[in-house]
Amino acid sequence: MVDSNQRLLKKFFESTDINAVIQTKEFEDRVNTFQQSNCLVLPDLVLEYFRRIPLNKEDNFDGDLFCFWPLTKVERVGVTWRCGSLQSNANAELFVFADYCISAWEYAMHLNANNDNAAPVVMISGSDTDPPHQIAASFEEFLSIFIDDPDKLL
């Protein structure tokens, strides 16, 4: 599993203009704080993804208007949204980790206290009347779609 995660992340970063980095001890402290303050556990692939995202959000544009946020910028989705195919309380577990075209659309992953969580990804439009809808059954699928054809995420 670790090797397949490493290969997937390598392909992802090669398909972007983002210079992947490996975070240090300071990152581990941020992970612990994030997990404790949100009562969740980051799945292994998600953790390894955030470990490689540069901390400066402005450096994380891929060249096609996608921006991938560092863990320090990840935000919980407001609880007023209702997600059709996800659990009714899922909004409390949705965290925005990327956007397109300066937040015309945002991408959030479903995170919870289970490390085995696949972290499904939803797209959130800028419209108050358009609820988030699932675009990938897992974070792994989201990365694969991005690698193969990022336009499918729009």
MIDO-697285 format. One record per residue (C-alpha): residue number from 1; residue in one letter; x, y, z. Coordinates in Angstrom, 2 decimals, decimal comma. Example, Ala and Ser with C-alpha at 12.3 -4.5 7.8 and 13.67 -1.06 7.14 Angstrom:
BEGIN
<pt pos="1" code="A" X="12,30" Y="-4,50" Z="7,80"/>
<pt pos="2" code="S" X="13,67" Y="-1,06" Z="7,14"/>
END
This chain:
BEGIN
<pt pos="1" code="M" X="0,00" Y="0,00" Z="0,00"/>
<pt pos="2" code="V" X="2,78" Y="2,42" Z="0,90"/>
<pt pos="3" code="D" X="4,54" Y="1,85" Z="-2,43"/>
<pt pos="4" code="S" X="1,33" Y="2,39" Z="-4,41"/>
<pt pos="5" code="N" X="0,64" Y="5,60" Z="-2,43"/>
<pt pos="6" code="Q" X="4,18" Y="6,81" Z="-3,16"/>
<pt pos="7" code="R" X="3,78" Y="6,07" Z="-6,89"/>
<pt pos="8" code="L" X="0,39" Y="7,81" Z="-7,02"/>
<pt pos="9" code="L" X="1,71" Y="10,91" Z="-5,25"/>
<pt pos="10" code="K" X="4,78" Y="10,98" Z="-7,49"/>
<pt pos="11" code="K" X="2,52" Y="10,93" Z="-10,58"/>
<pt pos="12" code="F" X="0,27" Y="13,59" Z="-9,05"/>
<pt pos="13" code="F" X="3,12" Y="16,01" Z="-8,38"/>
<pt pos="14" code="E" X="4,65" Y="15,32" Z="-11,79"/>
<pt pos="15" code="S" X="1,31" Y="16,31" Z="-13,36"/>
<pt pos="16" code="T" X="1,32" Y="19,68" Z="-11,56"/>
<pt pos="17" code="D" X="3,66" Y="22,63" Z="-11,39"/>
<pt pos="18" code="I" X="3,93" Y="22,17" Z="-7,62"/>
<pt pos="19" code="N" X="7,38" Y="21,45" Z="-6,25"/>
<pt pos="20" code="A" X="6,78" Y="18,70" Z="-3,71"/>
<pt pos="21" code="V" X="8,64" Y="18,95" Z="-0,44"/>
<pt pos="22" code="I" X="9,01" Y="16,62" Z="2,50"/>
<pt pos="23" code="Q" X="7,87" Y="18,33" Z="5,71"/>
<pt pos="24" code="T" X="9,85" Y="18,04" Z="8,92"/>
<pt pos="25" code="K" X="9,14" Y="17,69" Z="12,65"/>
<pt pos="26" code="E" X="7,20" Y="20,95" Z="12,57"/>
<pt pos="27" code="F" X="4,77" Y="19,26" Z="10,17"/>
<pt pos="28" code="E" X="4,22" Y="16,37" Z="12,59"/>
<pt pos="29" code="D" X="3,26" Y="18,91" Z="15,26"/>
<pt pos="30" code="R" X="0,77" Y="20,53" Z="12,86"/>
<pt pos="31" code="V" X="-0,71" Y="17,14" Z="11,99"/>
<pt pos="32" code="N" X="-1,19" Y="16,30" Z="15,66"/>
<pt pos="33" code="T" X="-2,81" Y="19,67" Z="16,35"/>
<pt pos="34" code="F" X="-5,10" Y="19,37" Z="13,30"/>
<pt pos="35" code="Q" X="-6,18" Y="15,84" Z="14,17"/>
<pt pos="36" code="Q" X="-6,77" Y="16,61" Z="17,84"/>
<pt pos="37" code="S" X="-8,63" Y="19,88" Z="17,28"/>
<pt pos="38" code="N" X="-10,91" Y="18,24" Z="14,68"/>
<pt pos="39" code="C" X="-11,25" Y="14,83" Z="16,41"/>
<pt pos="40" code="L" X="-10,12" Y="12,92" Z="13,33"/>
<pt pos="41" code="V" X="-7,35" Y="10,79" Z="11,92"/>
<pt pos="42" code="L" X="-5,83" Y="11,53" Z="8,53"/>
<pt pos="43" code="P" X="-5,77" Y="8,43" Z="6,31"/>
<pt pos="44" code="D" X="-2,26" Y="7,40" Z="5,25"/>
<pt pos="45" code="L" X="-2,53" Y="8,66" Z="1,66"/>
<pt pos="46" code="V" X="-3,97" Y="12,00" Z="2,80"/>
<pt pos="47" code="L" X="-1,22" Y="12,38" Z="5,39"/>
<pt pos="48" code="E" X="1,50" Y="11,66" Z="2,81"/>
<pt pos="49" code="Y" X="-0,14" Y="14,12" Z="0,38"/>
<pt pos="50" code="F" X="-0,12" Y="16,94" Z="2,94"/>
<pt pos="51" code="R" X="3,45" Y="16,05" Z="3,93"/>
<pt pos="52" code="R" X="4,51" Y="17,02" Z="0,36"/>
<pt pos="53" code="I" X="2,41" Y="20,17" Z="-0,19"/>
<pt pos="54" code="P" X="4,48" Y="23,35" Z="0,33"/>
<pt pos="55" code="L" X="3,28" Y="25,45" Z="3,28"/>
<pt pos="56" code="N" X="2,92" Y="28,62" Z="1,17"/>
<pt pos="57" code="K" X="-0,52" Y="28,31" Z="-0,47"/>
<pt pos="58" code="E" X="0,44" Y="30,79" Z="-3,19"/>
<pt pos="59" code="D" X="3,05" Y="28,32" Z="-4,45"/>
<pt pos="60" code="N" X="0,55" Y="25,52" Z="-4,87"/>
<pt pos="61" code="F" X="-1,14" Y="26,42" Z="-8,17"/>
<pt pos="62" code="D" X="-0,81" Y="23,72" Z="-10,79"/>
<pt pos="63" code="G" X="-0,74" Y="26,01" Z="-13,83"/>
<pt pos="64" code="D" X="-4,36" Y="25,26" Z="-14,78"/>
<pt pos="65" code="L" X="-5,97" Y="27,26" Z="-11,96"/>
<pt pos="66" code="F" X="-6,16" Y="24,40" Z="-9,46"/>
<pt pos="67" code="C" X="-4,73" Y="25,33" Z="-6,07"/>
<pt pos="68" code="F" X="-3,87" Y="22,65" Z="-3,53"/>
<pt pos="69" code="W" X="-3,87" Y="23,90" Z="0,04"/>
<pt pos="70" code="P" X="-1,33" Y="23,02" Z="2,73"/>
<pt pos="71" code="L" X="-2,69" Y="21,47" Z="5,90"/>
<pt pos="72" code="T" X="-2,38" Y="24,84" Z="7,68"/>
<pt pos="73" code="K" X="-5,00" Y="26,32" Z="5,30"/>
<pt pos="74" code="V" X="-7,46" Y="23,39" Z="5,29"/>
<pt pos="75" code="E" X="-10,91" Y="24,52" Z="6,48"/>
<pt pos="76" code="R" X="-14,00" Y="22,71" Z="7,75"/>
<pt pos="77" code="V" X="-17,06" Y="23,20" Z="5,52"/>
<pt pos="78" code="G" X="-19,87" Y="25,18" Z="7,12"/>
<pt pos="79" code="V" X="-22,55" Y="23,02" Z="8,70"/>
<pt pos="80" code="T" X="-25,39" Y="24,55" Z="6,66"/>
<pt pos="81" code="W" X="-24,66" Y="22,44" Z="3,57"/>
<pt pos="82" code="R" X="-26,58" Y="19,21" Z="2,93"/>
<pt pos="83" code="C" X="-24,76" Y="16,56" Z="0,92"/>
<pt pos="84" code="G" X="-27,09" Y="14,32" Z="-1,07"/>
<pt pos="85" code="S" X="-25,13" Y="11,07" Z="-1,28"/>
<pt pos="86" code="L" X="-23,21" Y="11,52" Z="1,97"/>
<pt pos="87" code="Q" X="-24,50" Y="11,10" Z="5,52"/>
<pt pos="88" code="S" X="-26,67" Y="13,94" Z="6,79"/>
<pt pos="89" code="N" X="-24,05" Y="14,88" Z="9,36"/>
<pt pos="90" code="A" X="-21,22" Y="14,63" Z="6,84"/>
<pt pos="91" code="N" X="-20,76" Y="18,38" Z="6,58"/>
<pt pos="92" code="A" X="-19,11" Y="18,44" Z="9,97"/>
<pt pos="93" code="E" X="-16,53" Y="16,06" Z="8,52"/>
<pt pos="94" code="L" X="-15,89" Y="17,86" Z="5,22"/>
<pt pos="95" code="F" X="-12,62" Y="19,76" Z="4,92"/>
<pt pos="96" code="V" X="-11,72" Y="21,99" Z="1,96"/>
<pt pos="97" code="F" X="-8,25" Y="21,13" Z="0,66"/>
<pt pos="98" code="A" X="-8,20" Y="22,60" Z="-2,87"/>
<pt pos="99" code="D" X="-9,94" Y="25,08" Z="-5,13"/>
<pt pos="100" code="Y" X="-10,25" Y="25,94" Z="-8,78"/>
<pt pos="101" code="C" X="-10,11" Y="29,45" Z="-10,25"/>
<pt pos="102" code="I" X="-9,69" Y="31,26" Z="-6,93"/>
<pt pos="103" code="S" X="-12,49" Y="29,32" Z="-5,20"/>
<pt pos="104" code="A" X="-15,04" Y="29,34" Z="-8,01"/>
<pt pos="105" code="W" X="-15,20" Y="25,67" Z="-6,99"/>
<pt pos="106" code="E" X="-13,75" Y="24,14" Z="-3,89"/>
<pt pos="107" code="Y" X="-12,89" Y="20,52" Z="-3,18"/>
<pt pos="108" code="A" X="-13,46" Y="18,98" Z="0,23"/>
<pt pos="109" code="M" X="-12,65" Y="15,55" Z="1,60"/>
<pt pos="110" code="H" X="-14,69" Y="13,62" Z="4,11"/>
<pt pos="111" code="L" X="-12,51" Y="12,95" Z="7,15"/>
<pt pos="112" code="N" X="-13,40" Y="11,25" Z="10,42"/>
<pt pos="113" code="A" X="-11,91" Y="9,39" Z="13,36"/>
<pt pos="114" code="N" X="-11,30" Y="6,20" Z="11,34"/>
<pt pos="115" code="N" X="-7,87" Y="5,86" Z="9,75"/>
<pt pos="116" code="D" X="-9,35" Y="3,42" Z="7,22"/>
<pt pos="117" code="N" X="-11,60" Y="6,16" Z="5,83"/>
<pt pos="118" code="A" X="-11,29" Y="6,44" Z="2,04"/>
<pt pos="119" code="A" X="-11,76" Y="10,23" Z="2,25"/>
<pt pos="120" code="P" X="-14,42" Y="10,70" Z="-0,46"/>
<pt pos="121" code="V" X="-14,14" Y="14,06" Z="-2,25"/>
<pt pos="122" code="V" X="-16,97" Y="16,49" Z="-2,96"/>
<pt pos="123" code="M" X="-17,06" Y="19,60" Z="-5,12"/>
<pt pos="124" code="I" X="-18,58" Y="22,76" Z="-3,69"/>
<pt pos="125" code="S" X="-19,73" Y="25,47" Z="-6,09"/>
<pt pos="126" code="G" X="-19,93" Y="29,14" Z="-5,22"/>
<pt pos="127" code="S" X="-23,74" Y="28,96" Z="-5,32"/>
<pt pos="128" code="D" X="-25,76" Y="28,87" Z="-2,10"/>
<pt pos="129" code="T" X="-28,40" Y="26,76" Z="-3,86"/>
<pt pos="130" code="D" X="-26,07" Y="24,09" Z="-5,21"/>
<pt pos="131" code="P" X="-25,08" Y="21,68" Z="-2,43"/>
<pt pos="132" code="P" X="-21,77" Y="19,82" Z="-2,48"/>
<pt pos="133" code="H" X="-21,79" Y="16,69" Z="-4,63"/>
<pt pos="134" code="Q" X="-19,44" Y="13,75" Z="-4,55"/>
<pt pos="135" code="I" X="-16,96" Y="13,61" Z="-7,45"/>
<pt pos="136" code="A" X="-14,70" Y="10,81" Z="-6,19"/>
<pt pos="137" code="A" X="-15,39" Y="7,87" Z="-3,90"/>
<pt pos="138" code="S" X="-11,94" Y="8,28" Z="-2,36"/>
<pt pos="139" code="F" X="-9,01" Y="10,66" Z="-2,19"/>
<pt pos="140" code="E" X="-7,06" Y="8,10" Z="-4,20"/>
<pt pos="141" code="E" X="-9,69" Y="8,26" Z="-6,96"/>
<pt pos="142" code="F" X="-9,58" Y="12,08" Z="-6,88"/>
<pt pos="143" code="L" X="-5,80" Y="12,05" Z="-7,44"/>
<pt pos="144" code="S" X="-6,15" Y="9,49" Z="-10,24"/>
<pt pos="145" code="I" X="-8,80" Y="11,57" Z="-12,00"/>
<pt pos="146" code="F" X="-6,62" Y="14,66" Z="-11,68"/>
<pt pos="147" code="I" X="-3,64" Y="12,83" Z="-13,14"/>
<pt pos="148" code="D" X="-5,64" Y="11,37" Z="-16,06"/>
<pt pos="149" code="D" X="-7,93" Y="14,30" Z="-16,93"/>
<pt pos="150" code="P" X="-8,29" Y="17,23" Z="-14,50"/>
<pt pos="151" code="D" X="-11,16" Y="18,67" Z="-16,56"/>
<pt pos="152" code="K" X="-13,33" Y="15,82" Z="-15,25"/>
<pt pos="153" code="L" X="-13,16" Y="17,52" Z="-11,86"/>
<pt pos="154" code="L" X="-14,85" Y="20,70" Z="-13,13"/>
END
